[in-house]
């Protein structure tokens, strides 16, 4: 099995600055969270119930969500009753430990069987403006770096700009892009792309779809149609339905994920624009409510800024008390 987790580990060895880029990408959320916690986490400060109430408020402000916050604070209160939170250092360590424990079950890298027969079909979904097409380009580059051949399918036929953007990525990466005229049936485009991918023995087919408003039932039905049509060529396809969520939308991103999950069975999440929000805590709300694997987090514009999600690394960058980034 080839996994992006392996690739991430190799990158971390080769580029020690990657953690710093993640830390910088999470700067606004960290400042929002630690700004409220800074006094509470002052080294050596004694901890009381009022302190935990303030921690709870800070987590909610960072958009960690009611359910996730309640679980985290519940664990802290339990430790406090057991006299295991003697001071702020113990509080900090316990908060980190519980945050990692909450995220680890969904920190699952996207793995592709190296010896599979036929293309691995990756269906990309999400609303307009989530950064879906850019994420496709970054993923295509990561697949190439992993030794896979890639093809793109321009299934967003309603926006000419989306097709042009995807074709631009194709030219930049030198990967084929299957497209039809604007307004064509998206299911037909993706079907043709899979036929072509099979004929050319392509390893990975990444299929774009229109940025659907999750409240539009007819557009969700179209996604279901795409799934049915693709399954005619490969009963196991699509092998991954990856939803791209804009982190700046906060709790609305959770609603989007729930709607798409109900319609097409989302199997993975890419959370983009983490560097543009002070409420990156939404990731905890998604983990707690949905339990869908979080494959990637985007913390910038560069290709390297689409990071394979790692629970420990993410929490360390989020809670880093060093002000150098």
DALIN-V631154 format. One record per residue. N is the residue number from 1. RES is the residue in three letters. PHI is phi in degrees with one decimal (999 if undefined). Layout:
N,RES,PHI  N,RES,PHI
This chain:
1,UNK,999  2,UNK,-94.4  3,UNK,-129.6  4,UNK,-66.4  5,UNK,-61.4  6,UNK,-62.8  7,UNK,-63.0  8,UNK,-60.8  9,UNK,-61.8  10,UNK,-64.7  11,UNK,-64.8  12,UNK,-62.2  13,UNK,-70.6  14,UNK,-75.6  15,UNK,-130.8  16,UNK,-62.1  17,UNK,-76.7  18,UNK,-64.2  19,UNK,-63.4  20,UNK,-64.7  21,UNK,-68.4  22,UNK,-66.3  23,UNK,-60.3  24,UNK,-66.4  25,UNK,-62.7  26,UNK,-96.3  27,UNK,-56.9  28,UNK,-66.3  29,UNK,-67.8  30,UNK,-63.2  31,UNK,-63.8  32,UNK,-66.0  33,UNK,-78.2  34,UNK,-74.0  35,UNK,-59.6  36,UNK,-79.1  37,UNK,-92.1  38,UNK,-54.8  39,UNK,-67.2  40,UNK,-71.2  41,UNK,-98.3  42,UNK,-56.5  43,UNK,-55.4  44,UNK,88.6  45,UNK,-68.9  46,UNK,-71.9  47,UNK,-110.3  48,UNK,-132.7  49,UNK,-64.7  50,UNK,-64.3  51,UNK,-61.3  52,UNK,-66.5  53,UNK,-62.9  54,UNK,-69.7  55,UNK,-61.6  56,UNK,-58.4  57,UNK,-63.7  58,UNK,-63.1  59,UNK,-64.4  60,UNK,-66.2  61,UNK,-63.7  62,UNK,-81.0  63,UNK,66.8  64,UNK,-65.9  65,UNK,97.1  66,UNK,-64.9  67,UNK,-65.2  68,UNK,-64.6  69,UNK,-62.9  70,UNK,-59.9  71,UNK,-68.0  72,UNK,-63.2  73,UNK,-67.4  74,UNK,-60.1  75,UNK,-66.7  76,UNK,-66.0  77,UNK,-63.6  78,UNK,-63.6  79,UNK,-63.5  80,UNK,-64.7  81,UNK,-64.5  82,UNK,-86.6  83,UNK,60.7  84,UNK,-106.9  85,UNK,-119.8  86,UNK,-68.1  87,UNK,-150.8  88,UNK,-65.8  89,UNK,-64.7  90,UNK,-66.7  91,UNK,-63.4  92,UNK,-59.9  93,UNK,-63.7  94,UNK,-69.8  95,UNK,-61.9  96,UNK,-61.7  97,UNK,-58.2  98,UNK,-72.9  99,UNK,-64.9  100,UNK,-62.8  101,UNK,-61.6  102,UNK,-71.4  103,UNK,-90.3  104,UNK,-57.2  105,UNK,-62.7  106,UNK,-106.2  107,UNK,-84.1  108,UNK,-123.5  109,UNK,-65.9  110,UNK,-78.3  111,UNK,-109.3  112,UNK,-122.6  113,UNK,-60.5  114,UNK,-65.8  115,UNK,-107.3  116,UNK,-67.6  117,UNK,-98.8  118,UNK,91.1  119,UNK,-65.7  120,UNK,-83.2  121,UNK,-97.5  122,UNK,-111.9  123,UNK,-97.8  124,UNK,-97.9  125,UNK,-131.8  126,UNK,149.6  127,UNK,-82.4  128,UNK,-57.0  129,UNK,84.9  130,UNK,-78.9  131,UNK,93.4  132,UNK,-64.7  133,UNK,-65.7  134,UNK,-62.9  135,UNK,-63.2  136,UNK,-58.9  137,UNK,-61.4  138,UNK,-66.4  139,UNK,-65.8  140,UNK,-58.2  141,UNK,-66.0  142,UNK,-63.6  143,UNK,-61.4  144,UNK,-59.8  145,UNK,-61.6  146,UNK,-85.6  147,UNK,92.1  148,UNK,-96.2  149,UNK,-84.3  150,UNK,-131.6  151,UNK,-132.8  152,UNK,-112.5  153,UNK,-119.0  154,UNK,-84.7  155,UNK,-80.9  156,UNK,-88.7  157,UNK,-91.5  158,UNK,-89.8  159,UNK,-121.6  160,UNK,-58.7  161,UNK,-62.9  162,UNK,-67.1  163,UNK,-64.7  164,UNK,-64.5  165,UNK,-64.3  166,UNK,-66.6  167,UNK,-65.1  168,UNK,-64.1  169,UNK,-62.8  170,UNK,-60.6  171,UNK,-65.7  172,UNK,-64.0  173,UNK,-94.5  174,UNK,59.9  175,UNK,-120.6  176,UNK,-69.8  177,UNK,-123.8  178,UNK,-94.7  179,UNK,-143.0  180,UNK,-128.4  181,UNK,-66.4  182,UNK,-54.0  183,UNK,89.7  184,UNK,-66.0  185,UNK,-69.4  186,UNK,-57.1  187,UNK,-63.0  188,UNK,-66.4  189,UNK,-61.5  190,UNK,-70.2  191,UNK,-60.8  192,UNK,-60.8  193,UNK,-64.7  194,UNK,-67.4  195,UNK,-58.5  196,UNK,-65.3  197,UNK,-64.1  198,UNK,-64.6  199,UNK,-65.7  200,UNK,-92.7  201,UNK,55.8  202,UNK,-75.1  203,UNK,-78.3  204,UNK,-133.5  205,UNK,-111.1  206,UNK,-105.3  207,UNK,-105.6  208,UNK,-79.4  209,UNK,-136.5  210,UNK,-63.4  211,UNK,-74.7  212,UNK,-81.1  213,UNK,-72.4  214,UNK,-66.0  215,UNK,-92.0  216,UNK,-94.2  217,UNK,-62.4  218,UNK,-64.6  219,UNK,-72.5  220,UNK,-65.0  221,UNK,-62.7  222,UNK,-65.4  223,UNK,-63.3  224,UNK,-62.6  225,UNK,-63.1  226,UNK,-58.4  227,UNK,-60.9  228,UNK,-64.1  229,UNK,-67.3  230,UNK,-63.0  231,UNK,-65.6  232,UNK,-67.4  233,UNK,-92.4  234,UNK,-146.3  235,UNK,-60.8  236,UNK,-93.4  237,UNK,-91.8  238,UNK,-72.0  239,UNK,-86.4  240,UNK,-148.0  241,UNK,-112.7  242,UNK,-103.5  243,UNK,-92.3  244,UNK,-100.7  245,UNK,-119.0  246,UNK,-79.5  247,UNK,-62.6  248,UNK,-69.4  249,UNK,-80.1  250,UNK,60.7  251,UNK,-62.5  252,UNK,-64.3  253,UNK,-63.2  254,UNK,-64.7  255,UNK,-63.0  256,UNK,-57.4  257,UNK,-60.1  258,UNK,-64.1  259,UNK,-67.3  260,UNK,-67.5  261,UNK,-60.6  262,UNK,-66.9  263,UNK,-83.6  264,UNK,-130.1  265,UNK,69.1  266,UNK,-60.8  267,UNK,-114.0  268,UNK,-161.2  269,UNK,-128.8  270,UNK,-118.0  271,UNK,-100.5  272,UNK,-101.2  273,UNK,59.9  274,UNK,-62.7  275,UNK,-76.0  276,UNK,-104.0  277,UNK,-133.4  278,UNK,-98.1  279,UNK,-122.4  280,UNK,-67.2  281,UNK,-64.6  282,UNK,-55.4  283,UNK,-60.1  284,UNK,-69.5  285,UNK,-63.0  286,UNK,-64.7  287,UNK,-62.0  288,UNK,-70.6  289,UNK,-78.8  290,UNK,-103.2  291,UNK,70.5  292,UNK,-78.2  293,UNK,-55.0  294,UNK,-95.6  295,UNK,-85.2  296,UNK,-141.2  297,UNK,-127.5  298,UNK,-105.2  299,UNK,-125.3  300,UNK,168.4  301,UNK,-87.8  302,UNK,-71.7  303,UNK,-58.6  304,UNK,-67.9  305,UNK,-81.4  306,UNK,-89.9  307,UNK,-100.7  308,UNK,-62.1  309,UNK,-74.3  310,UNK,-129.6  311,UNK,-59.7  312,UNK,-63.9  313,UNK,-62.3  314,UNK,-63.5  315,UNK,-66.6  316,UNK,-60.3  317,UNK,-68.6  318,UNK,-72.4  319,UNK,-103.2  320,UNK,-60.8  321,UNK,-89.2  322,UNK,-79.6  323,UNK,-84.7  324,UNK,-73.7  325,UNK,-145.1
